[in-house]
């Protein structure tokens, strides 16, 4: 299970957790964090969609064609086509996390409390 992301955590911890040490994912997370609150809100949306690491990179690079504004918009709108592309392209033998349009944060919090 992925770590919970909160507004109270350090920027470094958020970047590492969201990127899952994926270089492409980390570069996108860094771009988002440079945007301040707008980028942080995007990261929270991505977390709620269970999108991290290589999934961030695929959404940004392949679906949004490296357009950060398009990526932020897709995350804000919970774009099901982006989620579909991410899930189709981030399938590895040991990778079990699936992107969703919403609710991943709720399920993580529920699992932690009961």
C-alpha positions in Angstrom: 0.0 0.0 0.0 1.2 3.5 -0.8 2.0 6.0 1.9 -0.7 8.6 2.7 0.1 12.1 1.3 -0.9 15.1 3.6 -0.5 18.8 3.4 1.5 18.7 6.6 4.4 16.6 5.3 7.6 18.0 4.1 8.0 18.9 0.4 10.9 16.4 0.1 8.8 13.5 1.6 5.9 14.4 -0.7 8.1 14.4 -3.7 9.8 11.1 -2.9 6.5 9.4 -2.0 4.6 10.7 -5.1 7.5 10.0 -7.5 8.2 6.5 -6.1 11.8 7.2 -7.1 10.8 7.2 -10.8 13.0 9.8 -12.6 10.2 10.9 -15.0 7.7 11.0 -12.2 10.1 13.0 -10.0 10.7 15.6 -12.8 6.9 16.1 -13.1 6.4 16.3 -9.3 9.2 18.9 -9.2 7.5 21.0 -11.9 4.2 20.8 -9.9 5.8 21.8 -6.6 7.4 24.9 -8.3 3.8 26.0 -9.1 3.0 26.4 -5.4 -0.5 25.8 -4.2 -1.8 24.9 -7.7 0.8 22.2 -8.1 0.2 20.9 -4.6 -3.5 20.6 -5.2 -2.7 18.7 -8.4 -0.6 16.3 -6.4 -3.4 15.7 -3.9 -5.7 15.0 -6.9 -3.2 12.5 -8.3 -2.9 10.9 -4.9 -6.7 10.5 -4.7 -6.6 8.9 -8.2 -3.8 6.5 -7.0 -1.5 8.0 -9.6 2.2 8.0 -8.7 5.7 7.3 -10.0 5.7 5.9 -13.6 1.9 6.6 -13.8 2.6 10.3 -13.3 5.2 10.2 -16.1 2.9 8.3 -18.5 0.0 10.8 -17.8 2.2 13.8 -18.3 4.4 12.6 -21.2 2.1 10.4 -23.2 -1.4 11.6 -22.5 -0.7 15.3 -22.0 2.2 15.5 -24.4 4.5 17.1 -21.8 2.0 20.1 -21.3 1.9 20.7 -17.5 -1.2 22.8 -17.8 -3.0 20.0 -19.7 -1.8 17.5 -17.0 -3.1 19.7 -14.2 -6.4 20.0 -16.0 -6.7 16.3 -16.6 -6.0 15.6 -12.9 -8.5 18.2 -11.8 -11.2 16.8 -14.1 -10.3 13.2 -13.1 -10.0 12.5 -16.8 -11.1 8.8 -17.3 -9.2 8.6 -20.6 -5.9 9.5 -18.9 -6.6 6.9 -16.2 -7.3 4.3 -18.9 -4.0 5.2 -20.7 -2.0 5.0 -17.5 -3.5 1.6 -16.6 -2.8 0.3 -20.1 0.8 1.4 -20.1 1.9 0.9 -16.5 1.6 -2.9 -16.3 4.6 -4.7 -14.9 5.0 -8.1 -13.2 5.5 -6.6 -9.8 3.4 -3.4 -10.3 -0.1 -3.8 -8.8 -1.3 -0.3 -8.3 -4.2 0.8 -10.5 -5.2 4.4 -11.3 -8.8 5.3 -10.6 -10.9 8.5 -11.2 -11.3 9.1 -7.5 -11.5 7.7 -4.0 -8.0 6.1 -3.6 -7.3 8.5 -0.7 -10.5 7.6 1.0 -9.8 3.8 0.7 -6.3 4.3 2.1 -7.6 6.3 5.1 -10.4 3.7 5.7 -7.9 0.9 5.6 -5.7 2.7 8.2 -8.6 3.3 10.6 -10.5 0.1 10.5 
